[in-house]
């Protein structure tokens, strides 16, 4: 990964937007006061690539410039011949929005093509795949951080292997070893359970002979009971026939009983009809009654005529009486008027005619009025006597009509009786004609009744015989039922014994599968036991270290040779001989120069620093190579403050010596006298508006 352009907004000390263009830069130093933000530039690159701070501890919100709510970093870099652009943006807050975008530059269209996935996690995964290096490996390889160049060399020889293992990321093998141990523990528990299951199956299988013996006894007992049952069933065959015969006899008796009831009913009906024939056979009596009825009806004909005449008279008398009563009411009204006029004449001084209004002679008027009143009273009295007589006549006629009504009712009864007698006489004639056939029917039903009663007696005797036979077989039936109960019991025992043996057969198959599973688990335990040893410190990690040490040694000597013009080289000894003749695991650093070979601890500060620097660069290259990435950028944030003038010169010479091995070499320092030593200077200036970037 070779950085081309870095653009950051509101990131740590940088406010607003600051841009750093790496084009044309091979070796450069980042210069600025302490706290100005030199390391923050490199931290911005790391955050753009992996979304983490350089120390891996600070949250995203802590990276946002104080007082701002949003930060953004854009990084353009070159990788395997392609140019990529990453933009990572963050807003403050627990649920702050994170934006992550990945683009590749398309030379054919001279534009950026989006490679972003649906989510930020998926996009980050794609970035990791492109870089072929993770955050930890990048930090341990591309960064030579403050105070860590001698982290490896200052340790005691016995601890250097552990430090080297940590630098190489061999801690993962401890995790693998723990997993292998856990898998082995789990498998041993599975093995214990399988062994216990197999032992339990073996205990159950040991009872197979008892189960087979139990089945044999049960089958023998069942066969004996079945034999006895067949004999008893044969003995019961006659009884069953008797039961069937009894059932048949009962059905026949029921049928005969029903037929006898029908015979009796039919015979009773015929005899009843014949009885009625004999009671109505006296035709002479009926004819005499008929003549008597006709004679009485003839005499009653005059009553009907008389009734009509009386009714006419009553109507006429009633109507005349009503007319007389009406006329009397008029006479009474006129008489009252005459009385009033007479009274007026008696009281008047000059009588006036009520009709013409002329003055009348008093005596003549009075006489006239009294005469007229007398006439009306006479007519009224005569007519009253007449209508009273008429009312008496009406009452007499009503009584006569009532008597005539009773006579007419008797006439109606006689007419109905006449119709009945005529009908009976007619029926008597017909019955006389059918009497012979009815007698034949009565004889036939009497014969049927006698025959059916005889058959019923025979069937009742047959029923008694079957019943007696069945009652005699009750003991045999009870014995047969007992045998059948025993047969069911032994059948269940045979089934249970066979089921038990079948279960034991299944246990045999289960045991086979358990043994196969146990062998597989035992093999797995052996494999994980070997893996546990292989993942241990004396296993694969030791092999990696043994393979890495020569590579580190060669790279270190190559760099150290350039820095010392071939006067110094190192050798790593991984084992040390003991007086006892045994060997001890160690990692001694032997340094050879013009004065001979000595241990690392015996060299001065400047010389040891060059060794430290060469070893650190060698480790960085090793880490990058192991990750599958090519280390093309190195950042050195180390050592200048601890060196004297000569040491600083030597360190600069060392950096110049290795510059051809990298595309970008960035050196961080705050020492002013180093500003002009490197070809490019990147000045970081801290202001009230945030840190600013300027190329010098």
Secondary structure by P-SEA (a helix, b strand, c coil): ccccbbbbccccccccbbbbbcccccbbbbcccccccaaaaaaaaaaaaccccccccccccccccccccbbbbbbbbccccbbbbbbbbbbcccccbbbbbbbbbcccccbbbbcccccaaaaaaaaaaaacccaaaaaaccccccccccccccccccaaaaaaaaaacaaaaaaaaaaaaaaaaaaaaaaaaaaaaaaaaaaaacaaaaaaaaaaaaaaaaaaaaaaaaaaaaaaaaaaaaaaaaaaaaaaaaaaaaaaaaaaaaaaaaaaaaaaaaaacaaaaaaaaaaaaaaaaaaaaaaaaaaaaaaaaaaaaaaaaaaaaaaaaaaaaaaaaaaaaaaaaaaccccccccccccccaaaaaaaaaaaaaaaaaaaaaaaaaaaaaaaaaaaaaaaaaaaaaaaaaaaaaaaaaaaaaaaaaaaaaaaaaaaaaaaaaaaaaaaaaaaaaaaaaaaaaaaaaaaaaaaaaaaaaaaaaaaaaaaaaaaaaaaaaaaaaaaaaaaaaaaaaaaaaaaaaaaaaaaaaaaaaaccccaaaaaaaaaaaaaaaaaaaaaaaaacccbbbbbbcccccccccccbbbbbbbbccccccccccccaaaaaaaaaaaaaaaaaaaaaaacccccbbbbccccccccaaaaaaaaaaaaaacccccbbbbbbccccccccccbbbbbbbccccbbbbcc
